[in-house]
């Protein structure tokens, strides 16, 4: 499957099922701005290199990134730490999880994150991220 970019109609899509994008190796971008629930292994075997999870996501199933083809997959979370409704092994398969500027990453190191972005129509496109140490 040659799916590369998924942008939902943010007013209608609230849930992503289990294994829904399994094997979409060309999937590289994903907009979760309307999503509240993500099923287990939803991104199994995809080509994601990074993913931003906003606070609108209240539930995340187990092993979300199992089998992802890029070992450097970084996940940016708006929350300050893992919400209670997320599976304890939700980030399995991710190389690094970065929490918001109030939180900590998986190595318990404080994070300072700022984003640069541009507005294109009704979309905000992140053009860069600075975490206090590196520019991503």
C-alpha positions as CSV (number, residue, x, y, z in Angstrom):
1,X,0.0,0.0,0.0
2,X,1.4,3.4,-0.9
3,X,-0.3,5.5,1.8
4,X,2.0,8.3,2.7
5,X,0.0,11.0,4.6
6,X,-3.3,10.7,6.5
7,X,-5.3,13.8,7.4
8,X,-8.7,13.3,8.9
9,X,-11.8,15.4,8.7
10,X,-11.1,16.5,12.3
11,X,-14.8,16.9,13.2
12,X,-15.7,13.3,12.5
13,X,-12.9,10.8,13.1
14,X,-12.6,10.1,16.8
15,X,-11.2,6.5,16.9
16,X,-8.5,4.5,15.1
17,X,-9.0,0.7,15.3
18,X,-6.4,-2.0,16.1
19,X,-3.9,-2.8,13.3
20,X,-5.7,-0.4,11.0
21,X,-2.5,0.8,9.2
22,X,-0.6,-2.5,9.5
23,X,2.0,-2.9,6.7
24,X,1.7,0.7,5.3
25,X,5.4,1.0,5.0
26,X,5.2,4.3,3.1
27,X,3.1,6.0,5.8
28,X,5.3,8.8,7.0
29,X,2.9,11.5,8.3
30,X,-0.2,11.3,10.5
31,X,-2.5,14.0,11.9
32,X,-4.2,12.9,15.1
33,X,-5.8,16.3,15.9
34,X,-9.4,14.9,16.2
35,X,-8.6,11.4,17.5
36,X,-9.6,10.4,21.0
37,X,-8.8,6.7,20.9
38,X,-6.1,4.6,19.2
39,X,-6.3,0.8,19.2
40,X,-3.5,-1.6,19.8
41,X,-0.8,-1.9,17.1
42,X,-2.5,0.7,15.0
43,X,0.8,1.7,13.3
44,X,2.2,-1.9,13.2
45,X,4.9,-2.1,10.5
46,X,4.5,1.4,9.1
47,X,7.2,3.8,8.0
48,X,6.6,6.5,10.6
49,X,9.7,8.4,11.7
50,X,7.9,10.7,14.0
51,X,4.4,11.2,15.4
52,X,2.8,14.0,17.5
53,X,0.1,12.9,20.0
54,X,-2.1,15.8,21.2
55,X,-3.9,15.8,24.5
56,X,-7.2,15.0,22.7
57,X,-6.0,11.4,22.6
58,X,-7.4,9.9,25.8
59,X,-6.8,6.2,25.2
60,X,-4.0,4.4,23.5
61,X,-3.8,0.6,23.1
62,X,-0.7,-1.7,23.5
63,X,2.4,-1.8,21.3
64,X,1.3,1.0,19.0
65,X,4.5,1.0,17.0
66,X,5.5,-2.7,17.0
67,X,7.3,-3.6,13.8
68,X,7.9,-0.1,12.6
69,X,10.5,-0.1,9.9
70,X,12.5,2.9,11.1
71,X,14.4,2.4,14.4
72,X,14.7,6.2,15.0
73,X,10.9,6.7,15.4
74,X,10.3,9.6,17.8
75,X,7.0,10.2,19.4
76,X,6.1,13.7,20.7
77,X,3.3,13.9,23.4
78,X,1.4,16.9,24.5
79,X,0.8,15.3,27.9
80,X,3.3,15.6,30.7
81,X,3.5,11.9,31.3
82,X,1.7,8.7,30.3
83,X,-2.1,9.1,31.0
84,X,-3.7,6.4,33.1
85,X,-5.9,5.3,30.2
86,X,-2.9,4.5,28.0
87,X,-1.6,0.9,27.9
88,X,1.7,0.6,29.9
89,X,3.5,-0.7,26.8
90,X,1.9,1.7,24.3
91,X,5.2,3.1,23.1
92,X,6.7,-0.4,22.3
93,X,8.6,0.0,19.0
94,X,9.3,3.7,19.4
95,X,12.9,4.8,19.7
96,X,12.2,7.8,21.9
97,X,9.2,9.5,23.6
98,X,9.4,13.2,24.2
99,X,6.9,14.7,26.7
100,X,5.8,18.4,26.7
101,X,7.9,21.1,28.2
102,X,6.4,20.5,31.6
103,X,7.2,16.7,31.5
104,X,10.0,14.3,31.0
105,X,11.0,11.8,28.4
106,X,11.5,8.1,29.0
107,X,15.0,8.8,30.3
108,X,13.6,11.2,33.0
109,X,15.5,14.1,31.6
110,X,13.7,17.5,31.6
111,X,12.5,18.6,28.2
112,X,12.2,22.1,26.8
113,X,10.5,22.0,23.5
114,X,9.6,24.7,21.0
115,X,8.1,24.4,17.6
116,X,8.3,26.5,14.5
117,X,5.4,26.2,12.2
118,X,3.6,27.8,9.2
119,X,-0.1,28.1,8.4
120,X,-1.3,26.6,5.1
121,X,-5.0,27.1,4.7
122,X,-6.5,25.7,7.8
123,X,-3.5,23.6,8.7
124,X,-0.5,24.3,10.9
125,X,2.5,22.6,9.5
126,X,5.4,22.0,12.0
127,X,8.6,23.0,10.2
128,X,11.0,22.4,13.1
129,X,11.3,21.4,16.7
130,X,14.0,22.4,19.2
131,X,14.2,20.4,22.4
132,X,16.8,22.4,24.2
133,X,19.7,20.2,23.0
134,X,19.1,19.4,19.3
135,X,17.1,20.7,16.5
136,X,14.8,18.1,15.1
